[in-house]
Amino acid sequence: MWREQTMGELVFHGKPYDVDEMGCLNDAGQWDEQFAEGMAPKLEIPGRLTEDHWAVIRYIRQEFERTGDCPLVFSTCRANRLALRDLEALFPTGYLRGACMLAGITYRNRLVNYYGEPSMGSASRAERARLPTGPSRLVPDPDKIYRVDVFGFLVDPGEWDERFASNKAMEMKVPGGLSARHWEILNHLRGSFDETGTVPTVLECCRSKGIEMEELESLFPDGYQRGAVKLAGLCVRPRAPA
């Protein structure tokens, strides 16, 4: 069983693992299969990991070791022939907050920086204008300054506005700019964040909006976290292990 030895350290079967405050490995090189097995129950996976779990975890590890980047959820599902319902059944807490965490890949690993700094506060719901329902290319405001981390994620979700999304989309070369369907997804992410204080997982987003992975990939080819979530001015914070 897991036990907390000191702050920033978890011990499983006598082996200590250096983790951050969310329970993610600080060093991907410290990962081993024992870590994944030990963390699985904390991520709502009962019993031992199956071969289907391991196929996904090993794919993520192999791609990270090969490229230095965490593979997009689209690529992982395609390589393992997983439909959305299959991924959800295997990893109930999501891709980043489930599969990637078990694979020992965290925000400290190069492009897998989805967190940014702690929020400095957010605007009230009333202060946030409703998102446009159609295509939009807003003219940049030369006097507007957005605080972003090194990977382009907004540091404080409260600083977000429509221009941030529109101009970030142009920077990311989203084909044709943001369409009504893009805004529908962004509106959902912002609204859900307002209500719960957390970013929906890719599974929750697809289920709520009735969208399949193929359509999501066509809308946000850079990925769910690095595309949709970034454009919505949000950053993912995995739940802390119990």
N, C-alpha and C positions, 0 to 999 in steps of 0.2 A: 504494500500500500504506500501511497504518497504520504510524506510528512514534510512540514516546513522546518528546515534546519535553522536558517537565518533569513532575514529579509533579502530577497533576491536569489534564494536558493531553495530548490525542491529536491527531496531525496526519494528515490524509488528503488526498492530492493537494495538499499545500502549505497546506491550510486547517486552523488549529488549532480544536479543540473542547474546551471546559471540561467536564471530567467528574469524577465522584466516584471513590472507590476501587474501585467496582464497574464503572466504565465507563459509567455512566448520565449523560446530559446534566444538568448542574446548572441550566441555563436552557432551558426548553422552547422559548423564542423563538429560540434559536440553531439549532434543527433545520433541516435541509434534506434533500433527497432523497439527496445525496451521503453524508450521515451514515448513512442507512439502508442504502445500497448497501455502504458500507465495513464496517458492523457485521455485515451478514448472514452472511458466512463464519464469524465468531466465534461465531455462534449456530446453528451446524450447518446452515446453509442454503447448499447448493452453487450455484455459478453466480450469475447475476444474478437479481434479484427479478422475479417474473412479475406479470402484471396481477392475478392472484388475490391475491398478496401485497399489491400496492399498493392494491387495493380495501379490504382490511382496515386497512392503515396509514392511509389517507386518511380512512376512517370514524372511526377513533379520534381523529385530529387534528381533524376537523371537529366531532365531538361535544365534545371537550375545549374547543375554541374557542367553541362555542355555549353550553355549560353551565358550564364551569370545572371539570368533573369528568371523570375517566376513565370511559368507559362500561363497564358490567358485561360480563363475558364472555358472559352469556346474550343481552344486547342486541346485541352485535357479531355473534354467530353467527346470530341471528335476522335481522338486517338484511342479512347477506351470504349467507343461506341455506346456512350451513355446518353439517354434522353434526360430531360429536366427531372422527371419523376424518379429516375434511377439515381441521379446525383443526390437528390433530396433524401431518398431512402437510405443511402449510404452515409451521408453527412448532414444530419438534421440542422446543425448550426451554420451551414453554408460552406462555400468554397474557401474563401479567405479565412473565415473564422472556424473552419472545420478541417478540411482536407489539407490546406497549406500549413495550418498550425501543427497538425500531426506530422507533417513532413519536415517540421523544424525550420520552415521558411518564414521570416518575419519582416516587419517594416524596416529593419536595419540592413536588409540584404538588397542593396543596390536599388533597382526600380520598384521594389516592393515597399516603398515608403508611402503608406496610405494615411498616416496619422497627422503629421505636422505637429505644431506646438499645441499645448492646451488652449482651449477656447478662452478668449478674454471676455466672453459674454455674447449674447445674441440679441438681435432686435426682436421686439414683440411681434406677434402674428399680425396685429393691426398695422404695424409699420411696414409690413412687406406687401408690396403691390402684387396683385394677382398676375401670374405669368400669362403672357400672350398665348392665344390658342392657335395662331397661325405662324407662318414663316417670319423670321425677324432678323434683320441685320442692323443693329443699333450703332449709331455713330459714336466712336470712342470719345470720352470726356477727357481732354488732356490734363485736367486738374485732378482727376480721380486717381487715387493710389490704392492698390490692393496689396495687402501683405500676404505673400505666398511663400511656401517652403521651397527647398531646392528642387523639388520635383513638380512644382507648379500647382500644388494643392493650396486652396485658400486656408490661411491659418485660423481665421475666425469666421464661422458660418454667418455671423451677424453682419459681416461686411458685404455679403453677396448681394448682387442686383442683376437685372436682366442683361445689362451691358457686359458684365463679367462673363456670363454664359455665352452670349453672342460672339464676343471678341475672342474668347478662349476657343470657341468652335472654329473660327477662322484661323487661329494660330495652329490648331490641330488638324486643319485642312479637312474638316467634315464636309463631304461632297454636297454642294448645294446649300450649305448653311443649315440652320436649325429649322426643321419642318414642324408642322402641327403635331406630328407623332412624337418628335423629339421633346417638344415642350410638354406634351402629355406625361411622358416619363419623368422629366425633370420636376414638373408640378407635383407628381406623386411622391417623389423622393423628398422634396422640400416639405410637403404637407405631412408626410409620415414622420419626418424628423421633428417638425413642430409639435406633433402630438406625443411622441414617445421619447424624444431625445436621443434616439439611435437611428442609424442608417439601415434601411431594409437590406437583407441579404439578396443576392441575385435571385435566389429561389423565391423569396417573398415578393420581390418586384415582378417577376415573370408571372407568378400566380395571380397577383392582384390585378395586373393589367391585361391578363389573357394573352401574353406574348410568349412565343417560343424562342429558343436560343438562336435559331437562324435569323429571325427578324431582329432580335436584339443586337446580334453581331453586325447586321447590315446597317443599323442605325448608329452603333458605336463600335467601329472596327478596332479602336484602341483598347476595348475591353469594358467591362462593367465598372470596375473601380477606377481605372485610368481614363475612362471615357465618361460614362453617365454620372458617376458619383463626383468626379472632378468638376464637370460642367455645372452640377448643382451646388457647387461651393461647399461640399461636405467632405469629411474624412472619416474613415472607419476606425472604430475603437473596439476590438474584440472584447467580449465579456471576460471578466476575471474568473479563473477557475474557482469552484467552491472549495 
